[in-house]
Amino acid sequence: MATVIGVSNTELAGEQLEQFIEVIGKAVTTSLGLPDHLKSVSLHQLPKAYATKRSYEEITFFVYTAPKPVEAKRALVKNIQAAADEFFSGSSYTTIVIVKEHADENVGVGGVLRLDKQA
């Protein structure tokens, strides 16, 4: 499973927002070797006035997942940037990816600690 929370000052809406979330989700699951249904992606958009003024756009992604090999994390940051580049073709977007790995003893799903689900 990968939970992805994106924070940006983009102004996506409707079908365009849905497509972007899908593109990022695909980049994440492909990079981490996960089935497509094992993702949760959300994008939180803040008004441009709430962010540092830059000559480029920036999106920060927090990716929460079980421990992965460094090769998968390299692929993750590369593929998220490539997905944003393709989606926003013609615009300059920089992605920041923060990977937060967790053991099953540190995650609860549906009221049950993941560690206990495996027992």
C-alpha positions as CSV (number, residue, x, y, z in Angstrom):
1,M,0.0,0.0,0.0
2,A,1.1,3.5,-0.7
3,T,-0.6,6.6,0.6
4,V,0.3,9.8,-1.2
5,I,-0.5,13.3,-0.1
6,G,0.4,16.1,-2.5
7,V,0.5,19.7,-1.6
8,S,0.7,22.3,-4.3
9,N,-0.5,25.7,-5.6
10,T,-1.9,24.2,-8.8
11,E,-5.4,25.1,-10.0
12,L,-6.6,21.8,-11.3
13,A,-10.3,20.9,-11.2
14,G,-12.8,18.3,-12.5
15,E,-11.5,15.8,-15.0
16,Q,-8.1,17.4,-15.2
17,L,-7.6,16.9,-11.4
18,E,-8.9,13.3,-11.6
19,Q,-6.4,12.6,-14.5
20,F,-3.5,14.1,-12.5
21,I,-4.3,12.0,-9.5
22,E,-4.5,8.9,-11.6
23,V,-1.2,9.7,-13.4
24,I,0.6,10.2,-10.1
25,G,-0.9,7.0,-8.6
26,K,0.3,5.0,-11.6
27,A,3.8,6.4,-11.2
28,V,3.8,5.4,-7.6
29,T,2.5,1.9,-8.0
30,T,4.7,1.2,-10.9
31,S,7.8,2.4,-9.1
32,L,7.1,0.5,-5.9
33,G,5.9,-2.6,-7.6
34,L,2.4,-2.4,-6.2
35,P,-0.9,-3.5,-7.7
36,D,-2.9,-0.5,-8.9
37,H,-5.6,-0.9,-6.2
38,L,-3.0,-0.5,-3.4
39,K,-2.8,3.2,-3.6
40,S,-4.5,6.2,-2.1
41,V,-3.7,9.6,-3.6
42,S,-4.9,13.0,-2.7
43,L,-3.8,16.5,-3.8
44,H,-4.3,19.5,-1.6
45,Q,-4.3,22.7,-3.5
46,L,-3.5,26.0,-1.8
47,P,-4.0,29.4,-3.3
48,K,-0.8,30.8,-4.9
49,A,-0.9,33.7,-2.4
50,Y,-0.2,31.1,0.4
51,A,3.1,30.0,-1.1
52,T,6.6,31.4,-1.7
53,K,6.8,33.2,-5.0
54,R,8.9,31.3,-7.5
55,S,9.6,31.4,-11.2
56,Y,8.5,27.8,-11.4
57,E,5.7,25.6,-10.0
58,E,6.4,23.1,-7.1
59,I,4.5,20.1,-5.9
60,T,5.5,18.3,-2.7
61,F,4.5,14.6,-2.4
62,F,4.6,12.8,0.9
63,V,4.6,9.0,0.2
64,Y,3.8,6.7,3.1
65,T,4.6,3.1,2.5
66,A,6.2,-0.1,3.9
67,P,10.0,-0.2,3.6
68,K,11.2,-0.4,0.0
69,P,14.7,-0.9,-1.6
70,V,16.6,2.2,-2.5
71,E,16.2,1.3,-6.2
72,A,12.4,1.5,-5.8
73,K,12.7,4.9,-4.1
74,R,15.0,6.2,-6.9
75,A,12.4,5.0,-9.5
76,L,9.6,6.7,-7.4
77,V,11.2,10.2,-7.4
78,K,12.2,9.9,-11.1
79,N,8.7,8.6,-12.2
80,I,6.8,11.2,-10.2
81,Q,8.8,14.0,-11.8
82,A,8.4,12.4,-15.3
83,A,4.6,12.1,-14.8
84,A,4.4,15.8,-13.7
85,D,6.5,16.8,-16.7
86,E,4.3,14.9,-19.1
87,F,1.1,16.1,-17.6
88,F,2.1,19.7,-17.4
89,S,3.9,19.7,-20.8
90,G,5.2,23.2,-21.6
91,S,5.3,24.3,-17.9
92,S,8.1,24.1,-15.4
93,Y,7.2,21.9,-12.5
94,T,9.5,20.7,-9.8
95,T,8.4,17.8,-7.6
96,I,9.7,17.1,-4.1
97,V,9.1,13.6,-2.9
98,I,9.4,12.7,0.8
99,V,9.2,9.0,1.5
100,K,8.0,8.0,4.9
101,E,8.4,4.3,5.5
102,H,6.7,2.5,8.3
103,A,6.6,-0.9,9.9
104,D,3.4,-2.8,10.3
105,E,3.4,-2.1,14.0
106,N,3.1,1.7,13.2
107,V,0.0,1.5,10.9
108,G,-3.7,0.9,11.7
109,V,-6.3,0.2,8.9
110,G,-10.0,0.0,9.7
111,G,-9.3,0.0,13.4
112,V,-6.8,-2.9,13.4
113,L,-3.1,-2.6,13.6
114,R,-1.5,-4.0,10.4
115,L,0.8,-6.1,12.6
116,D,-2.3,-7.9,14.1
117,K,-3.9,-8.5,10.7
118,Q,-1.0,-10.7,9.6
119,A,-1.2,-12.9,12.7
